[in-house]
């Protein structure tokens, strides 16, 4: 079988004879990759998918010992029978029991939530009837706070600043896409405190427990039925809760003898703040701060930019309030991203210089250099399709393969140049050289792929980090192989020229 006949079975020979399909293919892949690169999220590390579910049960006035026996143990017993459960941990405070169920890695988190919800529904009848309905939620791991601000105002007290953060600033920021939680540090919460006079209670023959029960029964809003207004039907609510402190003070308390007395006559009703449970200080001063946590599936840099822009608008509407950014993890993320991109560009430039230094042919150097962007840019499309992010791990993989991506093209181009210097036409040299070196190029690239792909299947938490690393490297190498077998011979056949007579070799 002749060389030309063998080439007819070679994909490189097909590309040389039909240059339009591979050119259009990589043009489309490059365009998709450019758009995908703009849409990729920039994070510090890959998002972890640890299937963890939290069950929170609250019961007003219940002691931790009561909750442990009546609630927590029964919930743990019902959850221990689920499959793929790794750990169960419970935390009990006054009136609140929180149970966290951690499943084995690899289990679908949505299925884990549904399994926990079904187990709690089955055991609900065994729990006390006066508890609030259990709250079942998934626990996402996105790291700590990415932005922390300090709020200061000379005209507002710590109580008013705390209310401003909880009710105004938090609502504004939570409306931004990607913001999952606003956590306040320092400050205090508002508390309506009733201080009863023991002597007054003894004189009227009423106990504090009776007053507490009456206040709880009166200070509540309840549905009151329906009413027809014209042709429409509206619901009616019975409003019993006090809207102001003065109204609460005037609440009537029924005494055991049937008489009534106002609440303010039994003691003091004080609009105050709770006892501080945490402190936040800056420059030796007590301040109120808040931290911003992003949601899973969001880009850390993009969310931080939106939050900073939102806070700038909020600050304009509150000229007497000063916002100070005290910490930001996105600065390090952006710096790491810029440094990695710079290293990749520098590596590509140095790679081109090395190719030119050895080949001494600017046309061959251009063909070899084209392999790098044509391999990396389509990789971004695959990363976007797999919901990967631009992070330290994927950037490490792309930086690592910068030199590898041009290897296949260099081997192809060098062999084609050698055949051209033997006196062949560029087209014939591309046919013969690509057929001659094709198996070696494929074997080299596939060796790299089979080394890095198993890294993507590592178990445990490290596996979730290296999954994106291994797949990114493997995909980039496969694209470089496609470039070397499709575009490099075709470009050499139509772009290379015959050498001068003294450059030919026998």
VOMAR-106764 format. One record per residue (C-alpha): residue number from 1; x, y, z. Coordinates in nm, 2 decimals, m for minus. Each point is the difference from the previous one (the first is absolute). Layout:
# residues N
[pavo NUM; [X; Y; Z]]
...
***
This chain:
# residues 506
[pavo 1; [0.00; 0.00; 0.00]]
[pavo 2; [0.14; 0.34; m0.10]]
[pavo 3; [0.04; 0.30; 0.23]]
[pavo 4; [m0.29; 0.19; m0.17]]
[pavo 5; [m0.22; m0.31; 0.04]]
[pavo 6; [0.08; m0.02; 0.37]]
[pavo 7; [m0.07; 0.37; 0.04]]
[pavo 8; [m0.35; m0.05; m0.13]]
[pavo 9; [m0.08; m0.17; 0.33]]
[pavo 10; [0.15; 0.28; 0.20]]
[pavo 11; [m0.21; 0.27; 0.15]]
[pavo 12; [0.27; 0.25; m0.07]]
[pavo 13; [m0.01; m0.09; m0.37]]
[pavo 14; [m0.37; 0.05; 0.01]]
[pavo 15; [0.05; 0.35; 0.16]]
[pavo 16; [0.25; 0.09; m0.27]]
[pavo 17; [m0.23; m0.10; m0.28]]
[pavo 18; [m0.30; 0.17; 0.17]]
[pavo 19; [0.12; 0.31; 0.19]]
[pavo 20; [m0.34; 0.16; 0.04]]
[pavo 21; [m0.16; m0.23; 0.26]]
[pavo 22; [0.29; 0.00; 0.25]]
[pavo 23; [0.04; 0.37; m0.04]]
[pavo 24; [m0.37; 0.07; 0.06]]
[pavo 25; [0.00; m0.25; 0.29]]
[pavo 26; [0.28; 0.17; 0.19]]
[pavo 27; [m0.13; 0.34; m0.09]]
[pavo 28; [m0.33; m0.09; 0.17]]
[pavo 29; [0.17; m0.16; 0.29]]
[pavo 30; [0.21; 0.31; 0.05]]
[pavo 31; [m0.30; 0.23; m0.01]]
[pavo 32; [m0.19; m0.21; 0.25]]
[pavo 33; [0.31; m0.02; 0.22]]
[pavo 34; [0.03; 0.38; 0.00]]
[pavo 35; [m0.36; 0.05; 0.11]]
[pavo 36; [0.04; m0.28; 0.26]]
[pavo 37; [0.31; 0.16; 0.14]]
[pavo 38; [m0.20; 0.32; 0.06]]
[pavo 39; [m0.27; m0.20; 0.18]]
[pavo 40; [0.23; m0.21; 0.22]]
[pavo 41; [m0.02; 0.08; 0.37]]
[pavo 42; [0.32; 0.10; 0.18]]
[pavo 43; [0.04; m0.16; 0.34]]
[pavo 44; [0.29; m0.07; 0.24]]
[pavo 45; [m0.06; m0.38; 0.01]]
[pavo 46; [m0.26; m0.24; m0.16]]
[pavo 47; [m0.34; m0.02; 0.18]]
[pavo 48; [m0.02; m0.30; 0.22]]
[pavo 49; [m0.30; m0.23; m0.02]]
[pavo 50; [m0.02; m0.16; 0.34]]
[pavo 51; [m0.35; m0.15; 0.04]]
[pavo 52; [m0.10; 0.14; 0.34]]
[pavo 53; [m0.35; 0.07; 0.14]]
[pavo 54; [m0.10; 0.19; 0.31]]
[pavo 55; [m0.32; m0.06; 0.20]]
[pavo 56; [m0.09; 0.28; 0.24]]
[pavo 57; [m0.28; m0.04; 0.26]]
[pavo 58; [m0.11; 0.28; 0.23]]
[pavo 59; [m0.22; m0.02; 0.31]]
[pavo 60; [m0.06; 0.32; 0.21]]
[pavo 61; [0.11; m0.03; 0.36]]
[pavo 62; [0.14; m0.36; m0.03]]
[pavo 63; [0.32; m0.08; 0.19]]
[pavo 64; [0.29; m0.17; m0.18]]
[pavo 65; [m0.06; m0.32; 0.21]]
[pavo 66; [m0.36; m0.02; m0.11]]
[pavo 67; [0.08; 0.06; m0.37]]
[pavo 68; [0.27; m0.27; 0.01]]
[pavo 69; [m0.24; m0.27; 0.13]]
[pavo 70; [m0.32; 0.11; m0.18]]
[pavo 71; [0.13; 0.13; m0.33]]
[pavo 72; [0.37; m0.05; m0.08]]
[pavo 73; [0.03; m0.37; 0.08]]
[pavo 74; [m0.31; m0.09; m0.20]]
[pavo 75; [0.12; 0.20; m0.30]]
[pavo 76; [0.34; m0.17; 0.01]]
[pavo 77; [m0.17; m0.34; 0.03]]
[pavo 78; [m0.21; 0.07; m0.31]]
[pavo 79; [0.30; 0.13; m0.20]]
[pavo 80; [0.24; m0.27; 0.09]]
[pavo 81; [m0.20; m0.25; m0.21]]
[pavo 82; [0.06; 0.19; m0.32]]
[pavo 83; [0.25; m0.13; m0.25]]
[pavo 84; [0.34; 0.16; m0.06]]
[pavo 85; [0.01; 0.19; 0.33]]
[pavo 86; [0.35; 0.08; 0.10]]
[pavo 87; [m0.04; 0.22; 0.31]]
[pavo 88; [m0.28; 0.13; 0.22]]
[pavo 89; [0.07; 0.29; 0.23]]
[pavo 90; [m0.25; 0.19; 0.22]]
[pavo 91; [0.02; 0.33; 0.19]]
[pavo 92; [m0.25; 0.09; 0.26]]
[pavo 93; [m0.06; 0.35; 0.15]]
[pavo 94; [m0.29; 0.15; 0.19]]
[pavo 95; [m0.31; m0.06; m0.21]]
[pavo 96; [0.19; m0.11; m0.31]]
[pavo 97; [0.13; m0.34; m0.12]]
[pavo 98; [0.22; m0.02; m0.31]]
[pavo 99; [0.09; m0.33; m0.16]]
[pavo 100; [0.25; m0.02; m0.29]]
[pavo 101; [0.01; m0.31; m0.22]]
[pavo 102; [0.31; m0.04; m0.22]]
[pavo 103; [m0.03; m0.26; m0.28]]
[pavo 104; [0.28; m0.18; m0.18]]
[pavo 105; [0.15; 0.19; m0.29]]
[pavo 106; [m0.15; m0.07; m0.33]]
[pavo 107; [m0.36; m0.01; 0.11]]
[pavo 108; [m0.23; 0.25; m0.16]]
[pavo 109; [m0.07; 0.28; 0.24]]
[pavo 110; [m0.36; 0.05; m0.12]]
[pavo 111; [m0.08; m0.36; 0.06]]
[pavo 112; [0.16; 0.02; 0.35]]
[pavo 113; [m0.23; 0.29; 0.08]]
[pavo 114; [m0.30; m0.19; m0.11]]
[pavo 115; [0.10; m0.31; 0.20]]
[pavo 116; [0.04; 0.21; 0.31]]
[pavo 117; [m0.33; 0.17; m0.05]]
[pavo 118; [m0.18; m0.33; m0.04]]
[pavo 119; [0.16; m0.14; 0.31]]
[pavo 120; [m0.10; 0.30; 0.21]]
[pavo 121; [m0.35; m0.01; m0.14]]
[pavo 122; [m0.03; m0.36; 0.12]]
[pavo 123; [0.12; 0.07; 0.35]]
[pavo 124; [m0.19; 0.33; 0.04]]
[pavo 125; [m0.28; m0.16; 0.19]]
[pavo 126; [0.25; m0.12; 0.26]]
[pavo 127; [0.12; 0.35; 0.07]]
[pavo 128; [m0.17; 0.25; 0.24]]
[pavo 129; [m0.30; 0.16; m0.16]]
[pavo 130; [0.08; 0.36; 0.12]]
[pavo 131; [0.33; 0.02; m0.19]]
[pavo 132; [0.04; 0.21; m0.31]]
[pavo 133; [0.01; m0.19; m0.32]]
[pavo 134; [0.35; m0.14; m0.07]]
[pavo 135; [0.21; 0.20; m0.24]]
[pavo 136; [0.19; m0.22; m0.24]]
[pavo 137; [0.27; 0.17; m0.22]]
[pavo 138; [0.31; m0.09; m0.19]]
[pavo 139; [0.34; 0.12; 0.13]]
[pavo 140; [0.22; 0.15; m0.27]]
[pavo 141; [0.37; 0.04; 0.03]]
[pavo 142; [0.13; 0.32; m0.17]]
[pavo 143; [0.27; 0.11; 0.25]]
[pavo 144; [m0.02; 0.30; 0.23]]
[pavo 145; [m0.10; 0.36; m0.05]]
[pavo 146; [0.13; 0.16; m0.32]]
[pavo 147; [m0.06; 0.36; 0.10]]
[pavo 148; [m0.02; 0.16; 0.35]]
[pavo 149; [m0.12; 0.36; 0.06]]
[pavo 150; [0.00; 0.21; 0.31]]
[pavo 151; [m0.30; 0.24; 0.03]]
[pavo 152; [0.05; 0.32; 0.20]]
[pavo 153; [m0.22; 0.30; 0.07]]
[pavo 154; [0.04; 0.28; 0.25]]
[pavo 155; [m0.38; 0.06; 0.01]]
[pavo 156; [m0.11; m0.36; 0.06]]
[pavo 157; [0.03; m0.22; 0.31]]
[pavo 158; [0.13; m0.36; m0.02]]
[pavo 159; [m0.36; m0.12; 0.03]]
[pavo 160; [m0.11; 0.22; m0.30]]
[pavo 161; [0.31; m0.11; m0.20]]
[pavo 162; [m0.08; m0.36; 0.07]]
[pavo 163; [m0.36; 0.05; m0.12]]
[pavo 164; [0.13; 0.18; m0.31]]
[pavo 165; [0.22; m0.30; m0.09]]
[pavo 166; [m0.26; m0.26; 0.07]]
[pavo 167; [m0.30; 0.17; m0.17]]
[pavo 168; [0.13; 0.24; m0.27]]
[pavo 169; [0.35; m0.09; m0.11]]
[pavo 170; [m0.06; m0.38; 0.01]]
[pavo 171; [m0.31; 0.02; m0.20]]
[pavo 172; [0.17; 0.22; m0.26]]
[pavo 173; [0.29; m0.24; m0.04]]
[pavo 174; [m0.20; m0.32; 0.01]]
[pavo 175; [m0.18; 0.12; m0.31]]
[pavo 176; [0.33; m0.02; m0.20]]
[pavo 177; [0.06; m0.32; m0.20]]
[pavo 178; [0.24; m0.24; 0.17]]
[pavo 179; [m0.02; 0.14; 0.36]]
[pavo 180; [m0.11; m0.28; 0.23]]
[pavo 181; [0.03; 0.15; 0.35]]
[pavo 182; [0.08; 0.32; 0.19]]
[pavo 183; [0.16; m0.07; 0.34]]
[pavo 184; [0.01; 0.28; 0.26]]
[pavo 185; [0.29; 0.03; 0.24]]
[pavo 186; [m0.03; 0.21; 0.31]]
[pavo 187; [m0.30; 0.21; 0.09]]
[pavo 188; [m0.31; m0.11; 0.19]]
[pavo 189; [m0.35; m0.11; m0.07]]
[pavo 190; [m0.32; 0.18; 0.10]]
[pavo 191; [m0.18; m0.14; 0.30]]
[pavo 192; [m0.33; 0.10; 0.16]]
[pavo 193; [0.05; m0.08; 0.37]]
[pavo 194; [m0.28; m0.01; 0.26]]
[pavo 195; [0.13; 0.04; 0.36]]
[pavo 196; [m0.29; m0.09; 0.24]]
[pavo 197; [m0.02; 0.14; 0.35]]
[pavo 198; [m0.02; m0.30; 0.25]]
[pavo 199; [m0.17; 0.21; 0.27]]
[pavo 200; [m0.26; 0.12; m0.25]]
[pavo 201; [m0.07; m0.36; m0.12]]
[pavo 202; [m0.03; m0.12; 0.36]]
[pavo 203; [m0.24; 0.28; 0.09]]
[pavo 204; [m0.23; m0.08; m0.30]]
[pavo 205; [0.03; m0.38; 0.04]]
[pavo 206; [0.13; m0.08; m0.34]]
[pavo 207; [0.31; m0.19; m0.10]]
[pavo 208; [0.26; 0.07; m0.27]]
[pavo 209; [m0.09; m0.32; m0.18]]
[pavo 210; [m0.37; 0.11; m0.03]]
[pavo 211; [0.11; 0.33; m0.14]]
[pavo 212; [0.23; m0.17; m0.25]]
[pavo 213; [m0.27; m0.23; m0.12]]
[pavo 214; [m0.25; 0.29; m0.05]]
[pavo 215; [0.26; 0.20; m0.19]]
[pavo 216; [0.09; m0.29; m0.23]]
[pavo 217; [m0.37; m0.06; m0.06]]
[pavo 218; [m0.09; 0.36; m0.07]]
[pavo 219; [0.31; 0.11; m0.19]]
[pavo 220; [m0.07; m0.20; m0.31]]
[pavo 221; [m0.17; 0.05; m0.34]]
[pavo 222; [m0.25; m0.27; m0.11]]
[pavo 223; [m0.22; m0.06; m0.31]]
[pavo 224; [m0.35; 0.12; 0.05]]
[pavo 225; [m0.19; m0.15; m0.29]]
[pavo 226; [m0.11; 0.15; m0.33]]
[pavo 227; [m0.22; 0.29; m0.11]]
[pavo 228; [m0.18; 0.08; m0.32]]
[pavo 229; [0.08; 0.35; m0.12]]
[pavo 230; [m0.21; 0.07; m0.32]]
[pavo 231; [0.08; m0.27; m0.25]]
[pavo 232; [0.33; m0.10; 0.17]]
[pavo 233; [0.09; m0.20; 0.30]]
[pavo 234; [0.26; 0.11; 0.25]]
[pavo 235; [0.15; m0.16; 0.30]]
[pavo 236; [m0.03; 0.14; 0.35]]
[pavo 237; [0.28; 0.00; 0.26]]
[pavo 238; [m0.04; 0.06; 0.37]]
[pavo 239; [0.29; 0.23; 0.11]]
[pavo 240; [0.09; m0.05; 0.36]]
[pavo 241; [0.37; 0.08; 0.00]]
[pavo 242; [0.12; 0.34; 0.12]]
[pavo 243; [0.14; 0.22; m0.27]]
[pavo 244; [0.17; 0.25; 0.24]]
[pavo 245; [0.15; m0.01; 0.35]]
[pavo 246; [m0.27; 0.23; 0.13]]
[pavo 247; [m0.27; m0.23; m0.12]]
[pavo 248; [0.18; m0.30; 0.16]]
[pavo 249; [0.01; 0.20; 0.33]]
[pavo 250; [m0.38; 0.05; m0.02]]
[pavo 251; [m0.07; m0.37; m0.04]]
[pavo 252; [m0.27; m0.12; 0.24]]
[pavo 253; [0.09; m0.28; 0.24]]
[pavo 254; [m0.28; m0.19; 0.16]]
[pavo 255; [0.04; m0.06; 0.38]]
[pavo 256; [m0.12; m0.32; 0.18]]
[pavo 257; [m0.30; 0.20; 0.15]]
[pavo 258; [m0.12; 0.10; m0.35]]
[pavo 259; [0.13; 0.36; 0.00]]
[pavo 260; [0.25; 0.13; m0.25]]
[pavo 261; [0.31; 0.20; 0.03]]
[pavo 262; [0.24; 0.15; m0.26]]
[pavo 263; [0.33; m0.17; m0.05]]
[pavo 264; [0.19; 0.33; 0.08]]
[pavo 265; [m0.16; m0.01; 0.35]]
[pavo 266; [0.17; m0.33; 0.07]]
[pavo 267; [0.35; 0.10; m0.09]]
[pavo 268; [0.21; 0.16; m0.27]]
[pavo 269; [m0.01; m0.06; m0.37]]
[pavo 270; [0.34; 0.09; m0.14]]
[pavo 271; [0.10; 0.03; m0.37]]
[pavo 272; [0.37; m0.09; 0.03]]
[pavo 273; [0.27; m0.21; m0.15]]
[pavo 274; [0.11; m0.35; 0.08]]
[pavo 275; [0.31; m0.07; 0.20]]
[pavo 276; [0.30; 0.01; m0.25]]
[pavo 277; [0.11; m0.36; m0.08]]
[pavo 278; [0.28; 0.10; m0.24]]
[pavo 279; [0.22; 0.31; m0.06]]
[pavo 280; [0.16; 0.14; m0.31]]
[pavo 281; [0.29; 0.25; 0.04]]
[pavo 282; [0.20; 0.20; m0.25]]
[pavo 283; [0.28; 0.24; 0.10]]
[pavo 284; [m0.10; m0.06; 0.37]]
[pavo 285; [m0.36; 0.11; m0.05]]
[pavo 286; [m0.31; m0.21; 0.02]]
[pavo 287; [m0.17; m0.02; m0.34]]
[pavo 288; [m0.27; m0.18; m0.19]]
[pavo 289; [0.12; m0.21; m0.30]]
[pavo 290; [m0.16; m0.23; m0.25]]
[pavo 291; [0.15; m0.27; m0.22]]
[pavo 292; [m0.12; m0.12; m0.35]]
[pavo 293; [m0.01; m0.37; m0.09]]
[pavo 294; [m0.06; m0.11; m0.35]]
[pavo 295; [m0.23; m0.27; m0.13]]
[pavo 296; [0.12; m0.33; m0.14]]
[pavo 297; [0.02; 0.02; m0.38]]
[pavo 298; [0.09; 0.37; m0.01]]
[pavo 299; [0.32; 0.17; m0.10]]
[pavo 300; [0.19; 0.15; 0.29]]
[pavo 301; [0.14; 0.29; m0.19]]
[pavo 302; [m0.32; 0.09; m0.18]]
[pavo 303; [m0.21; m0.02; 0.32]]
[pavo 304; [0.25; 0.23; 0.18]]
[pavo 305; [m0.01; 0.25; m0.28]]
[pavo 306; [m0.38; 0.01; 0.02]]
[pavo 307; [0.00; 0.03; 0.38]]
[pavo 308; [0.25; 0.28; m0.01]]
[pavo 309; [m0.20; 0.19; m0.26]]
[pavo 310; [m0.32; m0.05; 0.21]]
[pavo 311; [0.17; 0.12; 0.32]]
[pavo 312; [0.12; 0.31; m0.19]]
[pavo 313; [m0.36; 0.08; m0.09]]
[pavo 314; [m0.12; m0.07; 0.35]]
[pavo 315; [0.27; 0.23; 0.14]]
[pavo 316; [m0.13; 0.28; m0.23]]
[pavo 317; [m0.35; m0.03; 0.14]]
[pavo 318; [0.14; 0.00; 0.36]]
[pavo 319; [0.25; 0.29; 0.02]]
[pavo 320; [0.02; m0.02; 0.38]]
[pavo 321; [0.11; m0.36; m0.01]]
[pavo 322; [0.36; m0.10; m0.08]]
[pavo 323; [0.09; m0.33; m0.16]]
[pavo 324; [0.35; m0.13; 0.04]]
[pavo 325; [0.13; m0.31; m0.18]]
[pavo 326; [0.23; m0.18; 0.25]]
[pavo 327; [0.06; m0.33; m0.18]]
[pavo 328; [m0.05; m0.15; m0.34]]
[pavo 329; [0.10; m0.35; m0.12]]
[pavo 330; [m0.08; 0.10; m0.36]]
[pavo 331; [0.32; 0.21; m0.01]]
[pavo 332; [0.21; m0.31; 0.04]]
[pavo 333; [m0.22; m0.19; m0.25]]
[pavo 334; [0.04; 0.27; m0.26]]
[pavo 335; [0.37; 0.03; 0.06]]
[pavo 336; [0.04; m0.38; m0.03]]
[pavo 337; [m0.20; 0.01; m0.32]]
[pavo 338; [0.20; 0.28; m0.15]]
[pavo 339; [0.33; m0.16; 0.10]]
[pavo 340; [m0.10; m0.34; m0.15]]
[pavo 341; [m0.12; 0.17; m0.33]]
[pavo 342; [0.33; 0.19; m0.02]]
[pavo 343; [0.20; m0.31; 0.05]]
[pavo 344; [m0.20; m0.18; m0.27]]
[pavo 345; [0.06; 0.29; m0.25]]
[pavo 346; [0.37; 0.01; 0.09]]
[pavo 347; [0.03; m0.38; m0.04]]
[pavo 348; [m0.17; 0.02; m0.34]]
[pavo 349; [0.23; 0.28; m0.12]]
[pavo 350; [0.31; m0.18; 0.12]]
[pavo 351; [m0.12; m0.32; m0.16]]
[pavo 352; [m0.03; 0.18; m0.34]]
[pavo 353; [0.35; 0.14; 0.04]]
[pavo 354; [0.14; m0.34; 0.07]]
[pavo 355; [m0.17; m0.14; m0.31]]
[pavo 356; [0.14; 0.27; m0.22]]
[pavo 357; [0.35; m0.05; 0.15]]
[pavo 358; [0.00; m0.36; m0.10]]
[pavo 359; [m0.19; 0.01; m0.33]]
[pavo 360; [0.13; 0.33; m0.13]]
[pavo 361; [m0.32; 0.02; m0.22]]
[pavo 362; [m0.25; 0.27; 0.08]]
[pavo 363; [m0.27; m0.18; m0.19]]
[pavo 364; [0.05; m0.32; 0.19]]
[pavo 365; [0.01; 0.21; 0.32]]
[pavo 366; [m0.34; 0.16; m0.07]]
[pavo 367; [m0.15; m0.34; m0.07]]
[pavo 368; [0.13; m0.14; 0.32]]
[pavo 369; [m0.10; 0.30; 0.21]]
[pavo 370; [m0.36; m0.02; m0.13]]
[pavo 371; [m0.04; m0.33; 0.17]]
[pavo 372; [0.00; 0.16; 0.35]]
[pavo 373; [m0.30; 0.23; m0.03]]
[pavo 374; [m0.19; m0.25; m0.22]]
[pavo 375; [0.04; m0.26; 0.27]]
[pavo 376; [m0.06; 0.22; 0.31]]
[pavo 377; [m0.29; 0.21; m0.12]]
[pavo 378; [m0.23; m0.30; m0.09]]
[pavo 379; [0.09; m0.14; 0.34]]
[pavo 380; [m0.19; 0.29; 0.16]]
[pavo 381; [m0.32; m0.12; m0.18]]
[pavo 382; [0.03; m0.34; 0.16]]
[pavo 383; [0.07; 0.15; 0.34]]
[pavo 384; [m0.31; 0.21; m0.03]]
[pavo 385; [m0.21; m0.29; m0.11]]
[pavo 386; [0.12; m0.20; 0.30]]
[pavo 387; [m0.07; 0.29; 0.24]]
[pavo 388; [0.37; 0.04; 0.09]]
[pavo 389; [0.14; 0.33; 0.12]]
[pavo 390; [0.32; 0.19; m0.06]]
[pavo 391; [0.18; m0.07; 0.33]]
[pavo 392; [0.34; m0.08; 0.13]]
[pavo 393; [m0.04; m0.37; m0.10]]
[pavo 394; [m0.11; 0.05; m0.36]]
[pavo 395; [0.24; 0.28; m0.05]]
[pavo 396; [0.28; m0.22; 0.12]]
[pavo 397; [m0.11; m0.27; m0.25]]
[pavo 398; [m0.01; 0.25; m0.29]]
[pavo 399; [0.34; 0.15; 0.09]]
[pavo 400; [0.15; m0.35; 0.03]]
[pavo 401; [m0.11; m0.10; m0.35]]
[pavo 402; [0.11; 0.31; m0.18]]
[pavo 403; [0.32; m0.16; m0.10]]
[pavo 404; [m0.16; m0.34; m0.06]]
[pavo 405; [m0.26; 0.15; m0.24]]
[pavo 406; [0.26; 0.10; m0.25]]
[pavo 407; [0.20; m0.33; 0.01]]
[pavo 408; [m0.22; m0.18; m0.25]]
[pavo 409; [0.00; 0.29; m0.24]]
[pavo 410; [0.38; 0.04; 0.02]]
[pavo 411; [0.05; m0.37; m0.07]]
[pavo 412; [m0.23; 0.02; m0.30]]
[pavo 413; [0.15; 0.33; m0.14]]
[pavo 414; [0.36; m0.12; 0.05]]
[pavo 415; [m0.06; m0.32; m0.19]]
[pavo 416; [m0.18; 0.19; m0.28]]
[pavo 417; [0.29; 0.25; m0.02]]
[pavo 418; [0.24; m0.29; m0.02]]
[pavo 419; [m0.20; m0.15; m0.30]]
[pavo 420; [m0.01; 0.34; m0.17]]
[pavo 421; [0.37; 0.04; 0.03]]
[pavo 422; [0.03; m0.34; m0.17]]
[pavo 423; [m0.14; 0.17; m0.31]]
[pavo 424; [m0.36; m0.08; 0.03]]
[pavo 425; [m0.28; 0.24; m0.05]]
[pavo 426; [m0.17; 0.13; 0.32]]
[pavo 427; [m0.32; m0.19; m0.09]]
[pavo 428; [0.18; m0.33; m0.06]]
[pavo 429; [0.22; 0.06; 0.31]]
[pavo 430; [m0.30; 0.05; 0.21]]
[pavo 431; [m0.16; m0.32; m0.13]]
[pavo 432; [0.31; m0.21; 0.06]]
[pavo 433; [0.11; 0.15; 0.33]]
[pavo 434; [m0.34; m0.01; 0.16]]
[pavo 435; [m0.04; m0.37; m0.10]]
[pavo 436; [0.35; m0.08; 0.13]]
[pavo 437; [m0.03; 0.17; 0.34]]
[pavo 438; [m0.37; m0.04; 0.07]]
[pavo 439; [0.01; m0.31; 0.22]]
[pavo 440; [0.28; 0.15; 0.22]]
[pavo 441; [m0.20; 0.32; 0.04]]
[pavo 442; [m0.31; m0.18; 0.10]]
[pavo 443; [0.18; m0.23; 0.24]]
[pavo 444; [0.18; 0.30; 0.17]]
[pavo 445; [m0.32; 0.19; 0.06]]
[pavo 446; [m0.21; m0.30; 0.12]]
[pavo 447; [0.28; m0.08; 0.25]]
[pavo 448; [m0.05; 0.34; 0.15]]
[pavo 449; [m0.37; m0.04; 0.00]]
[pavo 450; [0.00; m0.34; 0.17]]
[pavo 451; [0.23; 0.14; 0.27]]
[pavo 452; [m0.21; 0.30; 0.09]]
[pavo 453; [m0.35; m0.14; m0.04]]
[pavo 454; [0.02; m0.24; 0.30]]
[pavo 455; [0.08; 0.30; 0.21]]
[pavo 456; [m0.36; 0.12; m0.06]]
[pavo 457; [m0.13; m0.31; 0.18]]
[pavo 458; [0.18; 0.03; 0.32]]
[pavo 459; [m0.23; m0.07; 0.30]]
[pavo 460; [m0.08; 0.24; 0.29]]
[pavo 461; [0.04; 0.38; 0.02]]
[pavo 462; [0.33; 0.00; m0.19]]
[pavo 463; [m0.17; m0.17; m0.29]]
[pavo 464; [m0.25; 0.29; m0.02]]
[pavo 465; [0.29; 0.24; m0.04]]
[pavo 466; [0.20; m0.20; m0.25]]
[pavo 467; [m0.30; m0.10; m0.22]]
[pavo 468; [0.00; 0.34; m0.17]]
[pavo 469; [0.38; m0.02; m0.03]]
[pavo 470; [0.02; m0.34; m0.16]]
[pavo 471; [m0.29; 0.05; m0.25]]
[pavo 472; [0.13; 0.35; m0.10]]
[pavo 473; [0.35; m0.13; m0.08]]
[pavo 474; [m0.14; m0.30; m0.19]]
[pavo 475; [m0.24; 0.20; m0.21]]
[pavo 476; [0.27; 0.26; m0.09]]
[pavo 477; [0.24; m0.28; m0.10]]
[pavo 478; [m0.27; m0.17; m0.22]]
[pavo 479; [m0.07; 0.33; m0.17]]
[pavo 480; [0.37; 0.04; m0.06]]
[pavo 481; [0.00; m0.34; m0.16]]
[pavo 482; [m0.29; 0.09; m0.22]]
[pavo 483; [0.19; 0.32; m0.11]]
[pavo 484; [0.31; m0.20; m0.07]]
[pavo 485; [m0.18; m0.26; m0.21]]
[pavo 486; [m0.24; 0.23; m0.18]]
[pavo 487; [0.12; 0.36; m0.02]]
[pavo 488; [0.38; m0.02; 0.02]]
[pavo 489; [0.05; m0.22; m0.31]]
[pavo 490; [m0.27; 0.20; m0.19]]
[pavo 491; [0.16; 0.33; 0.09]]
[pavo 492; [0.35; m0.13; m0.09]]
[pavo 493; [m0.13; m0.12; m0.34]]
[pavo 494; [m0.14; 0.34; m0.10]]
[pavo 495; [0.22; 0.24; 0.20]]
[pavo 496; [0.35; m0.15; m0.02]]
[pavo 497; [0.22; 0.08; m0.30]]
[pavo 498; [0.29; m0.18; m0.17]]
[pavo 499; [0.34; 0.07; 0.15]]
[pavo 500; [0.29; 0.14; m0.19]]
[pavo 501; [0.23; m0.25; m0.18]]
[pavo 502; [0.27; 0.02; 0.27]]
[pavo 503; [m0.25; m0.08; 0.27]]
[pavo 504; [m0.10; m0.34; m0.15]]
[pavo 505; [0.13; m0.32; 0.15]]
[pavo 506; [0.02; m0.34; m0.16]]
***
